[in-house]
């Protein structure tokens, strides 16, 4: 018969007066760095002693107990009690619960002291989160919990946020199936179902980083830094019942709004209200949009406004503000620690000076009733107001006007008609929204790698056209050669025309343009360059010739290049099924082929110009097989295999992230490499055109009498 295991006997416990206790030299805790005795004493005052002291009798020289006890384990608690006695908050003979071991115990006092500090285990982080949540559930506030556990309220809120993550994910974390970094990332959302969906998605993904988890949880939300949010304000959004997601562990720039549909309704309502205010100024129509489409003003005439002069009071105020700004700059310019209130004052001064310097415009009272306004949102959430545009049908028509006087190109007429439809809108109101969103069909079915949709090719090549225009405008020699090429074609390869000389540069408009094209880097560069030249040219075309004569050769060349670039069209337009007499497949192919010649000559770099393959700009418009083929081409088949199991939306998001810095371009945006040809071959002649002497940077300056431009003529 097996012997029963011998049962152990625990050391006895009893209350011992504090003045009979002494800190033992056997206590192994000697280094006092970080030992917070004062905080522990305050905690004992609040909740009394939670753990007994471990003591042993002190023996005299003959081995008899003296009635005094040493404390080898529990030194911090002993010192905290000692501090309370010194502060007269605890009686010196107060009874202290102790576990008493024999003085001659086979286990040394040093071993007991070491074991107490070694075998204790910190709470698992999940237990900490749940404990704080339980305290809150029982009525304690965040500030009290923070004070009791010597942390900040922000730390308590972080732990409470982690406690609200899905219980299923808590279990995964408890079993070490998830890192704390991942759990923190999941806390950005309170939607348990979505958290669990993303966790399932990670099982098939090579990327399990916290940043990727945040991206997936917030992909259907809107950043608080978005210009639409800045426009309506978060207060209005919250008052309307909208929700927000916050990341308490990283700078989230205000977080994410969880109801994009509500935000869009608020934006539309505020845009309409602002449009009504502006329409009350006397305009015929006001067209509103978050982002105005490219070419919205094509075919429209813009009337000039006259700045309102500042009053004497405004001039005095401006001078006072400028003087104050100079004083602040003189006082703080060399100080690296400028107070926040000084920064705020500087910002307020700048804003007020800007309001005084940027003068409102007044417009011709006879022109305003037939003119309109475009209203959109700037990147900082402020209103962008573009006043004074007249549609062709609103222009005054003379009674004896010739029916054949309309010399607009068909492209401009198309753009003007489109702008007219947007501006007319619904009857009964002069404020109308412009719909700039066009949803592409999501082709989930089929594994055949189909050609890119015609519309997408048109949008991609519209972007390429703008970038090529910008590059050509910065390369006067190539611009001159391009226009000279057009002159030669007109002289030797076409039928004669009625006029002795007819040359027109038709500014290009796009039938299909991607969203946000007006905000692209090339578009902004072209607009800024155009404004600089417009500011230098005379108001009347009668004075233009004399003004051009005043420009030197370099200025003439730069202006020539800018004008030539406006006529460049490298868009692969969608060819109609039936010939409409305006565009044919053959003409588009020849146009694109010649654009490659110019692109190689100017060194066109679309990646450097800012184009990236995004979900909205590319991947949403192509099929899943096309996305996989593009990723494989840009990054390799291994990366394509990592996302081939995803749904279309998730696959598009992943493809955008993978190709962000890959320098990859879709085929319609690429410039083909030139085949090897002899150095003196036709291609070399076509792409190495020398700059004429009157446009050459190294040529002699033009004479004061304007011979440079005369030679060009």
Helices and strands as residue ranges (DSSP letters): E 13-17, G 18-20, E 21-23, H 37-47, E 53-59, E 65-73, H 75-86, E 95-101, H 109-118, H 125-137, H 142-148, H 153-163, H 167-174, H 180-186, H 192-202, H 210-218, E 222-223, H 227-232, H 234-239, E 244-245, E 256-257, H 260-279, E 285-288, E 301-302, E 306-307, H 312-332, H 340-357, E 361-362, H 365-368, E 372-377, E 383-390, G 392-394, H 410-424, E 431-433, H 454-473, H 476-492, G 517-519, H 521-536, G 541-543, H 544-549, H 553-566, H 585-602, G 619-621, H 624-635, H 637-643, H 648-659, G 667-669, H 682-687, H 707-712
